[in-house]
Amino acid sequence: MRSKALILFLIATASCGRLEDVGRAPAFGRAETSDEFRAMAGAAMPLGRGAEGSLWSRERGSLLGDRRAVQRGDILTVVIEIDDRAEISNSTGRSRAGSDSMGIPSLFGVPEAADKLLPDGASLAEAVSTSSRSSYQGDGSVARKEKLTLRIAATVVEVMTNGVLRIEGSQEVRVNFELRELVVRGFVRPEDISRQNVITYDKIAGARISYGGRGQITDVQQPRLGQQIADIVLPF
């Protein structure tokens, strides 16, 4: 009885979050709780310094200054352009056949004498005869196509001891009752960042890119909670 009550309680608790969104658009996540906000809030943005703020100065605030992200709290643009296509086809075939026979047609007259004692049709002329045959054939193919083009602003949340920058960026776009989420994390070298303060995703080490959503459309596409539990528990 207690186990049934516990199961009903867990199902009701898991459903509360879904019922809260009925008739309402999904809420945005709080940016103030992210590592991006803490990195930007803990580092002062560089500014030009009075008389030294010349147009020809190498200061970051000058006309010709280097504005690439180099320190904690700096912002850079990540360009994600994934256009992958893979087609793999394999075919394997194997066959083998063998046969053996052994007979004793003449051995000091012994086979002839033994044939008289054997049942009709039996003879030592072909004492042993074997044959075998095996074959194998396998085919396999893989076809995959992915295309994704996105741009997102990321923040330097940490400068490693070797100068590598750890970046993190997130973006939320709400259209009607569907919220699209884009998250990117990873490690970049300062020298890989272009003069336009842009870096492509293929230069991000340990990249973690997530693009998904939540809302009414995503909710309908997911199986119900009971069905998910049944798929895990049932052995057939």
Helices and strands as residue ranges (DSSP letters): H 2-20, G 31-33, H 35-41, G 50-52, E 75-102, H 110-117, G 124-126, E 128-159, E 165-175, E 178-188, G 190-192, E 198-200, G 201-203, E 205-215, H 216-221, H 225-233
